[in-house]
Amino acid sequence: MTLTSLAIALSGAGVLVTGTLAALFLRDPVAGMAAAQHRADKLPEVMADRFVGMGVLALAATLYGDLKVIAVLFAVFAYTGFHDAWIYARGGFATGTHLAAGFAGAFVSVVAMVAMMGQG
């Protein structure tokens, strides 16, 4: 096995672990919190490091300059913004900033996809 194939295999394992946690959180948020050993009182700090991580990913994608990476990353950001807005809307809370984030991510993703099709 080459280091490249090992890195891809390890990345796939990360997909499985992350996907399992995502499914658990979607099905039963309390069980997800327990499995991930998250504490509700620490979520603001956890969100801070998530935003730092998302910012680093966006910076890396921007510096790398690959339109496919930018399109996928910002499509994921759009999904996150829209899903958060949906969660807050169901609870009767404001959704404006999350909708704005969703639309901004979608816009970046669409521009990158159009550019890949030779339109820019």
ABEGO torsion letter per residue (X at the ends): XBAAAAAAAAAAAAAAAAAAAAAAAAABAAAAAAAAGBBAAAAAAAAAAAAAAAAAAAAAAAAAGBAAAAAAAAAAAAAAAAAAAAAAAAAGBBAAAAAAAAAAAAAAAAAAAAAAAGAX
